[in-house]
């Protein structure tokens, strides 16, 4: 049987929280922060809707700053 790790440690992404925050702040309406973390589908949605008219961009920026924004593999940004 394989040795499995059942710790409650969250997965940590190789993507930077700082880079994602800057991309969201400057280009969030284009969804660049979502493309950066690998969320291509919602990145395209943000691009087409201009970040849900800025509301989605603001929510993402707050989530990034609070540390709850995750990448496409459901890992927290480092």
C-alpha positions in Angstrom: 0.0 0.0 0.0 1.2 3.5 -0.8 2.3 5.9 1.9 -0.3 8.7 1.9 0.0 12.1 3.5 -3.2 13.1 5.2 -2.1 16.4 6.7 -4.3 19.4 6.6 -1.6 21.5 5.0 -3.0 23.5 2.0 -1.3 23.1 -1.3 0.9 26.1 -2.2 1.1 27.3 -5.8 4.3 28.3 -7.6 2.5 31.5 -8.6 3.2 34.7 -6.7 0.5 36.5 -4.8 2.4 39.8 -5.4 2.5 39.4 -9.2 -1.2 38.4 -9.2 -2.1 41.5 -7.1 -0.2 43.8 -9.5 -1.8 42.2 -12.6 -5.2 42.4 -11.0 -4.8 46.1 -9.9 -3.5 47.2 -13.3 -5.1 44.9 -15.8 -7.9 43.1 -13.8 -10.5 44.2 -16.2 -8.7 42.2 -18.9 -8.4 39.1 -16.6 -4.6 39.0 -16.9 -4.3 37.8 -13.2 -6.6 34.9 -14.0 -4.5 33.9 -17.1 -1.4 34.2 -14.9 -2.7 31.6 -12.4 -4.0 29.3 -15.1 -7.7 30.0 -15.0 -8.0 30.5 -18.8 -11.8 30.0 -19.0 -12.6 32.7 -16.4 -9.8 34.9 -17.8 -11.6 34.9 -21.1 -14.9 35.7 -19.3 -13.2 38.6 -17.5 -11.8 39.8 -20.8 -15.2 39.8 -22.6 -17.1 41.4 -19.7 -14.3 43.7 -18.6 -14.0 42.0 -15.2 -17.8 41.9 -14.7 -17.9 45.7 -15.1 -15.2 46.0 -12.4 -17.0 44.2 -9.7 -15.3 40.8 -10.3 -12.0 42.6 -10.6 -12.5 44.2 -7.1 -13.6 40.9 -5.6 -10.5 39.1 -7.0 -8.2 41.9 -5.8 -9.6 41.6 -2.2 -9.3 37.8 -2.3 -5.7 38.0 -3.5 -4.8 40.4 -0.7 -6.5 38.3 1.9 -4.7 35.2 0.6 -7.8 33.2 -0.4 -7.3 33.4 -4.2 -6.3 30.0 -5.7 -4.8 28.9 -8.9 -6.2 26.5 -11.5 -5.0 23.5 -9.4 -6.9 24.8 -6.3 -3.6 25.7 -4.6 -3.1 29.0 -2.6 -0.8 31.5 -4.1 2.6 31.9 -2.4 
